[in-house]
């Protein structure tokens, strides 16, 4: 394991405070959550947008990103993190 900074670019059809991407997380293959980045406001005029998260211990092996929406919750889809 080693620490690192993970940057994620999201695109979401934010409409304002009533519907926006409000987070993303890093998961292992088995779904263990390594870190979560909370997004505190809508990004209506900034699409796509990139935010980062510093994680002290990033395990070796495949890691995935899963996004969250204020209306729909955590996505069923996750994306392989490339390093």
Buried (B, 14 or more C-beta within 10 A) or exposed (E): EEEEEBEBEBEBEBEEEEBBBBBBBBBBEEEEEBBEBEBEEBBBEEEEBEBEBEBEEBBEEEBBBBBBBBEEEEBEEBEEBEE
